[in-house]
């Protein structure tokens, strides 16, 4: 059973051995959106992992 990636903010590390809900389709929608997109999320809700995922996609 995979572990939850508590405290891990690196996308590559999470993909190697942790549980990750793939939201690639949503990331492509954000990339293709014609206007700037503001991400408003509370502390510790995966903002760093999201930005890191975008880095690996692009």
C-alpha positions as CSV (number, residue, x, y, z in Angstrom):
1,X,0.0,0.0,0.0
2,X,1.3,3.4,-0.9
3,X,1.8,6.0,1.7
4,X,0.3,9.5,1.8
5,X,2.9,12.1,0.9
6,X,2.6,14.2,4.0
7,X,5.2,17.0,4.0
8,X,6.6,16.1,0.6
9,X,6.3,18.9,-2.0
10,X,8.3,17.4,-4.9
11,X,6.2,16.0,-7.7
12,X,8.9,13.5,-8.8
13,X,9.3,12.1,-5.3
14,X,5.6,11.7,-4.8
15,X,5.2,9.9,-8.1
16,X,7.9,7.4,-7.2
17,X,6.4,6.1,-4.0
18,X,3.4,8.0,-2.7
19,X,-0.2,8.3,-3.4
20,X,-1.0,11.1,-5.9
21,X,-4.4,12.0,-7.4
22,X,-3.6,12.8,-11.1
23,X,-5.1,16.1,-12.1
24,X,-3.3,16.5,-15.4
25,X,-6.5,17.2,-17.4
26,X,-7.2,20.1,-15.0
27,X,-3.7,21.4,-15.4
28,X,-4.1,21.4,-19.2
29,X,-7.3,23.4,-18.8
30,X,-5.5,26.0,-16.7
31,X,-2.6,26.2,-19.2
32,X,-5.0,26.8,-22.1
33,X,-7.2,29.3,-20.3
34,X,-7.0,32.6,-22.2
35,X,-6.8,34.9,-19.1
36,X,-4.6,34.8,-16.0
37,X,-5.7,32.2,-13.4
38,X,-5.6,33.0,-9.7
39,X,-5.1,29.9,-7.4
40,X,-6.6,30.6,-4.0
41,X,-5.9,27.7,-1.7
42,X,-5.3,27.6,2.1
43,X,-2.0,26.7,3.7
44,X,-0.8,23.2,3.1
45,X,-3.2,22.4,0.3
46,X,-0.8,21.4,-2.4
47,X,0.1,24.7,-4.1
48,X,3.8,23.8,-4.3
49,X,3.0,20.4,-5.7
50,X,0.7,21.9,-8.3
51,X,3.3,24.4,-9.4
52,X,6.0,21.7,-9.5
53,X,3.6,19.5,-11.6
54,X,3.3,22.4,-14.0
55,X,7.1,22.6,-14.2
56,X,7.3,18.9,-15.1
57,X,4.6,19.2,-17.7
58,X,6.1,22.2,-19.5
